[in-house]
Amino acid sequence: MTAIHTIAEASLALRQKRLTVVELLEQCLNRIDIWEDSIGAWVYLDREHARHQAQQKDMELKDGYCRGPLHGIPLGIKDIIDVQSIPTRAGSRVFPERPVSEITDAAVIERLRHAGAILLGKSVTTEFACFDPPKTRNPWNVGHTPGGSSSGSAAAVATGMCLGALGTQTGGSITRPASFCGVSSIKPTYGRVSVRGVVPVSFSLDHVGPMAKTVMDAATLLSVISGYDPIDPYNRPLPDLPLEFTPLSGEIRPRLGYLRGYFHDNSSSTMQKSMETMITRLQQAGAEIRDISLPASFQDVHTMHRRVMLSEMLSYHQQFFPARELDYQPGIRSLLQEASTFSALDYADANRHRKFFTRDMRTLIKSVDAILTPATASSAPDYSTTGSPDYQSPWSYSGLPTVSFPIDISSAGLPLAVQLVGSSSQETELIQLALWCEKQIEFSASPSSS
């Protein structure tokens, strides 16, 4: 059987009966056998249940019933998202062990099941989706981090152990691991995807989003998991997304704004060079790219994002902290201790600042079709850290949607990625633009298991 690498390829092959769901699943399980011992992407796998799901989906196809582009597609789920009959551990010994019989599907899992996806299991997260390094290693070089906190999801997709996965982002935990592992991702507009059934980090900053090999695959996943959930108070009724996306027409001249200040100046020389090469390619293909400047309100973004995130994190963790302080890993323990020093005034000031920054960014984006920045400052650092969220957290803070995809390989053999930032709730237009850009770059490298 010819190896299948993308959701789009698999979906077409299944519909044309050139492939069965069982065969596709066995390909992923074989990749798990090859990679898992060295990468450590999973905390829970149930091969036999996955095989049972695959047989059911094959029977449906045989009867002429296809649920859509995710029918029979093996996926990984970050272990802060509830899946019925599977433990949710949140990467922590502090998190209470609920009886499996009491765990019901999160809203996004309900949508994936309805779409016919195969749920392979739970992927590794850092403790409570924070900054303590996980057991997972970067498949491009095991001496480097896969990023956090959606570490297992990114590594599993990069190695073909699944064709797509769900991550979550409060600071940079979708975009950063996807970038470090050389796969695509989408962080949606805040409130587009329900967080019901997801262990919270920060209720006003948390996003659920997809990772996959290509922008098209990630867009397909986003379309399925999006939608209004009246039970979730943080979810909003936003315009529906299509199930199929097409790149921008060749007649359209995309307008991109490059944030050359902070995001360029703090990038490694390798990242700067790769971005300049990419910009030249996009310009040669017809894009209009001009430098734009960040608003003055950007100066305090990282400080204020941290205040909001940690204050809301402490609100959730007060049920465990400080009573079980020593059971937390050092990184998150330090964050919660820091959160204890913030006052109500600190939190109020940060939220006021967020309103101004979000307004300023929405105004800035109106002058272009999307904003262009490196997804991270450099390629993946060593595994003693999960990397900095500073290039991603402004978009979590403002709730603006982003699409990231790999553009190059560094001299150290590690992926480098770009992110496009779009207007609020305009994911369709942002994805179309990202597809166009991705096509011009033609990145096709994958990590080797040798």
C-alpha positions in Angstrom: 0.0 0.0 0.0 1.3 3.4 -0.9 1.9 5.5 2.2 -0.8 8.1 2.9 0.4 11.4 4.4 -2.5 13.7 4.5 -6.2 13.7 5.4 -7.1 14.9 1.9 -5.2 12.0 0.3 -6.8 9.5 2.7 -10.3 10.8 2.3 -10.1 10.6 -1.5 -8.6 7.1 -1.4 -11.3 5.9 0.9 -14.1 7.3 -1.2 -12.6 5.8 -4.3 -12.3 2.4 -2.5 -8.5 2.3 -3.2 -8.0 2.1 0.6 -9.9 0.8 3.6 -10.1 2.5 7.0 -8.5 -0.6 8.5 -5.6 -0.3 6.2 -5.2 3.4 7.0 -5.3 2.7 10.7 -2.7 0.0 10.5 -0.4 2.4 8.7 -0.7 4.7 11.6 -0.2 2.0 14.1 2.9 0.8 12.3 4.2 4.4 12.5 3.5 4.3 16.2 5.6 1.1 16.5 8.5 2.8 14.7 8.4 6.1 16.5 6.8 6.0 19.9 9.7 4.5 21.9 12.0 7.4 20.9 9.4 10.2 20.7 6.9 9.5 23.5 3.9 11.2 22.0 1.1 9.2 23.7 -0.2 8.8 27.2 -3.1 6.5 26.2 -3.6 4.2 23.2 -6.3 1.6 22.7 -5.4 -0.3 19.5 -8.2 -2.8 19.7 -10.9 -0.1 20.2 -9.4 1.9 17.3 -9.5 -1.3 15.1 -13.2 -1.8 16.1 -13.9 1.8 15.1 -12.2 1.3 11.8 -14.2 -1.8 11.0 -17.4 0.0 11.7 -16.4 2.9 9.4 -15.5 0.4 6.7 -18.9 -1.1 7.0 -20.5 2.3 6.7 -18.6 3.0 3.5 -19.5 -0.4 2.1 -23.2 0.5 2.7 -22.6 3.8 0.8 -22.6 6.0 3.9 -19.7 8.5 4.1 -19.8 11.0 6.9 -17.6 13.5 5.2 -13.8 14.2 4.8 -12.9 13.0 8.3 -14.7 9.6 7.8 -12.2 7.0 9.0 -9.3 9.4 9.6 -7.1 8.5 12.7 -6.6 11.5 15.0 -4.9 12.2 18.3 -6.5 14.2 21.2 -4.5 16.3 23.6 -4.9 14.9 27.2 -6.8 17.9 28.6 -9.8 17.2 26.4 -12.3 14.7 27.7 -13.0 11.6 25.6 -15.7 9.2 26.8 -14.2 6.0 28.5 -10.7 7.4 28.4 -9.0 8.9 31.5 -8.1 12.6 31.4 -4.9 13.2 33.3 -3.8 16.7 32.1 -0.2 15.6 32.5 -0.4 15.9 36.3 -0.6 13.8 39.4 -2.5 16.7 41.0 -5.5 16.4 38.6 -8.2 14.2 40.3 -8.7 10.8 38.8 -12.4 10.6 37.8 -14.1 7.3 37.2 -13.9 6.6 33.5 -17.7 5.9 33.6 -18.2 9.6 34.6 -16.2 11.1 31.7 -18.3 12.2 28.7 -17.1 13.6 25.4 -16.0 17.2 25.1 -18.0 19.2 22.6 -15.2 18.9 20.0 -15.1 15.1 20.4 -18.9 15.0 19.8 -18.3 16.7 16.5 -15.4 14.5 15.5 -17.4 11.3 16.3 -20.3 12.6 14.2 -17.9 13.3 11.4 -16.6 9.7 11.5 -13.1 10.2 12.8 -11.1 7.4 14.5 -9.9 8.5 17.9 -6.6 6.8 18.4 -6.0 8.0 22.0 -4.6 10.8 24.1 -1.5 12.7 23.3 1.0 14.1 25.8 0.5 17.5 27.3 2.7 19.4 29.6 1.4 19.6 33.2 -2.0 21.4 33.0 -0.9 22.7 29.6 1.8 24.9 31.1 5.5 25.2 30.7 7.2 22.2 32.4 9.0 20.2 29.7 7.1 16.9 28.8 8.5 13.5 28.1 7.9 14.0 24.4 10.9 14.6 22.1 11.1 16.5 18.8 11.1 13.9 16.0 13.5 15.9 13.9 16.1 15.7 16.6 15.4 14.1 20.0 17.8 16.5 21.7 15.3 19.3 21.1 11.9 20.2 22.4 8.7 19.5 20.4 7.3 22.7 22.0 4.5 22.9 24.5 2.0 22.4 25.7 0.5 20.4 22.8 3.7 18.4 22.6 2.4 14.9 21.8 -0.1 16.2 19.2 2.5 17.9 17.1 5.0 15.1 17.3 2.4 12.5 16.5 1.3 14.4 13.4 4.9 15.1 12.2 5.7 11.4 12.3 2.5 10.1 10.7 1.3 8.3 13.9 -2.0 10.1 13.2 -3.2 12.3 10.3 -4.3 15.1 12.5 -4.6 16.1 16.1 -6.2 18.6 18.5 -4.2 21.0 20.6 -5.1 23.9 22.8 -3.5 27.4 23.1 -3.6 29.9 25.9 -0.3 31.5 25.1 1.3 29.7 22.2 0.6 26.0 22.6 -0.9 25.2 19.2 1.4 27.3 16.9 4.7 26.8 18.7 4.7 22.9 18.8 3.3 22.7 15.3 6.1 25.0 14.1 8.9 23.2 16.0 7.7 19.9 14.6 7.2 21.0 11.0 3.4 20.7 10.7 0.6 23.2 10.0 -1.9 24.6 12.6 -4.8 26.9 13.0 -5.6 28.9 16.2 -9.1 30.0 15.6 -10.8 33.2 16.7 -11.5 33.1 20.4 -15.0 31.6 21.0 -15.3 29.9 17.6 -14.6 26.4 19.0 -16.3 25.2 22.2 -14.0 24.5 25.2 -16.7 22.5 27.0 -15.1 19.4 28.4 -11.5 20.9 28.2 -9.5 21.3 31.4 -9.1 25.1 31.6 -5.9 27.1 31.8 -7.3 30.6 31.5 -11.0 30.8 30.6 -10.8 34.0 28.6 -7.7 33.0 26.7 -8.2 29.2 26.0 -8.5 28.1 22.4 -8.9 24.6 20.9 -7.4 24.1 17.4 -6.1 21.6 14.9 -2.7 20.4 13.7 -2.1 18.5 10.5 0.5 18.0 7.8 -1.0 20.7 5.5 -3.1 23.9 5.9 -5.9 22.2 4.0 -6.0 19.3 6.4 -6.0 21.6 9.4 -8.8 23.7 7.8 -10.9 20.6 7.4 -10.5 19.7 11.0 -11.3 23.3 12.1 -14.5 23.2 10.0 -15.7 20.1 11.8 -14.9 21.1 15.3 -16.3 24.7 14.9 -19.8 25.7 15.7 -22.0 27.2 18.3 -22.4 25.4 21.6 -25.1 27.0 23.8 -23.8 25.1 26.8 -20.4 26.7 26.7 -20.5 30.3 28.0 -17.3 31.1 26.2 -18.5 30.0 22.8 -19.9 32.5 20.3 -22.2 32.1 17.3 -19.8 33.0 14.5 -20.2 32.6 10.7 -20.0 28.9 9.7 -16.9 27.7 7.9 -17.1 25.7 4.6 -16.0 22.0 4.5 -13.9 22.7 1.4 -11.5 25.6 0.9 -9.7 26.8 -2.3 -6.6 29.0 -2.5 -7.0 32.6 -3.6 -7.6 33.0 -7.3 -4.5 33.7 -9.4 -6.0 37.0 -10.4 -6.0 38.3 -6.8 -3.0 40.1 -5.5 -2.7 39.3 -1.8 -1.8 42.2 0.5 0.4 41.2 3.4 1.8 43.3 6.2 5.1 42.2 7.6 5.8 43.1 11.3 9.4 43.9 10.9 10.0 45.5 14.3 9.8 43.2 17.4 9.1 40.0 15.5 11.9 40.5 13.0 14.5 42.0 15.3 14.2 39.3 18.0 14.4 36.4 15.5 17.5 34.4 14.9 19.5 35.2 11.9 18.5 31.9 10.3 14.8 32.7 10.8 15.3 36.2 9.4 17.0 34.8 6.3 14.2 32.2 5.8 11.5 34.9 6.1 13.2 37.1 3.6 13.5 34.2 1.2 9.8 33.4 1.6 8.8 37.1 1.2 10.7 37.2 -2.1 9.0 34.1 -3.3 5.6 35.5 -2.4 6.3 38.8 -4.1 7.5 37.0 -7.3 4.1 35.1 -7.2 2.2 38.4 -7.1 1.8 39.3 -3.4 2.1 42.9 -2.3 4.1 42.9 1.0 4.9 46.0 2.9 6.3 46.6 6.4 3.8 47.6 9.0 4.4 48.8 12.6 3.0 47.5 15.8 0.8 49.9 17.8 2.1 51.5 21.0 -0.1 49.2 23.1 2.0 46.2 22.0 4.7 47.3 24.4 2.8 45.8 27.4 1.3 42.8 25.7 3.4 40.1 27.2 3.2 41.5 30.8 -0.6 41.9 30.6 -1.2 38.6 28.9 0.8 36.9 31.7 -1.3 38.7 34.4 -4.6 37.6 32.8 -3.5 34.0 32.2 -2.0 33.5 35.7 -4.9 35.2 37.5 -7.4 33.0 35.8 -5.2 29.9 36.2 -5.0 30.5 40.0 -8.8 30.8 40.1 -9.1 27.3 38.7 -6.2 25.8 40.7 -7.3 27.1 44.1 -9.1 23.8 44.6 -5.6 22.2 44.7 -3.2 25.0 45.4 -1.5 25.7 47.8 -2.8 22.6 49.7 -0.9 20.3 47.2 1.7 22.8 46.2 4.6 20.3 46.3 2.8 17.9 44.0 3.1 20.3 41.2 6.1 20.4 38.8 8.4 23.4 39.4 7.3 25.4 36.4 3.6 25.5 37.1 4.2 25.8 40.8 6.2 28.9 40.2 3.5 30.4 38.0 0.8 29.8 40.6 3.0 31.4 43.3 3.5 34.4 41.0 -0.3 34.6 40.4 -0.8 34.8 44.2 1.0 38.2 44.1 -1.5 39.8 41.7 -4.2 42.1 42.9 -7.7 42.6 41.6 -6.5 45.9 40.3 -3.6 44.2 38.4 -6.2 41.9 36.7 -8.5 44.7 35.9 -5.7 46.8 34.4 -4.6 43.9 32.2 -8.1 43.4 30.9 -8.5 47.1 30.1 -5.2 47.0 28.2 -6.4 43.9 26.3 -9.4 45.9 25.0 -7.2 48.7 23.7 -4.6 46.3 22.1 -7.4 44.2 20.4 -8.9 47.4 19.0 -5.5 48.6 17.8 -4.8 45.3 16.1 -8.2 45.1 14.4 -7.6 48.6 13.0 -4.1 47.6 11.8 -5.3 44.5 10.0 -7.9 46.5 8.1 -5.0 47.9 6.0 -4.0 44.4 4.7 -5.4 41.0 4.0 -3.3 39.4 6.8 -0.3 40.1 9.0 2.9 38.1 8.5 5.4 37.1 11.2 7.7 34.3 12.0 5.8 31.7 14.0 8.7 31.4 16.5 11.9 33.3 17.0 14.0 30.3 16.0 13.9 26.6 15.5 13.3 24.4 18.5 15.6 24.8 21.4 16.8 21.9 23.5 14.4 19.8 25.5 15.0 21.6 28.9 12.4 24.1 27.8 9.3 24.2 25.6 10.3 27.5 24.0 9.0 31.0 24.4 5.3 31.8 23.6 6.1 35.5 23.0 5.5 35.3 19.2 2.1 33.6 19.7 0.7 35.0 22.9 -0.4 38.4 21.4 -2.9 36.6 19.2 -4.2 34.4 22.0 -4.5 37.6 24.1 -6.4 39.5 21.3 -8.3 36.4 20.2 -7.4 36.9 16.5 -7.1 33.8 14.3 -3.7 32.5 13.0 -2.6 29.9 10.5 1.0 28.6 10.7 2.9 26.3 8.3 6.5 25.3 7.8 8.7 27.2 5.3 12.2 26.0 5.6 14.7 23.7 7.4 17.5 25.4 9.5 21.2 24.5 9.1 20.7 22.4 12.3 18.0 20.3 10.4 15.0 21.7 12.3 11.9 23.2 10.8 11.1 26.9 10.6 7.6 28.3 10.2 5.6 31.4 9.5 2.3 32.5 10.9 -0.5 34.6 9.3 -2.7 36.6 11.5 -6.2 37.5 10.3 -9.2 39.5 11.2 -11.6 38.3 13.9 -14.0 35.6 12.6 -12.5 35.7 9.1 -10.9 32.3 9.1 -12.2 31.4 5.6 -10.4 34.3 4.0 -7.3 33.7 6.2 -7.2 30.0 5.2 -7.6 30.8 1.5 -4.6 33.2 1.8 -2.5 30.6 3.7 -3.3 28.0 1.1 -2.0 30.3 -1.6 1.2 31.1 0.4 1.8 27.4 1.2 1.5 26.6 -2.5 4.2 29.1 -3.4 6.6 27.7 -0.7 6.1 24.0 -1.5 7.6 22.7 1.8 7.6 18.9 1.8 10.2 17.7 4.2 9.5 15.2 7.0 11.5 13.8 9.9 13.4 10.6 9.3 13.1 7.6 11.7 16.6 6.3 10.7 
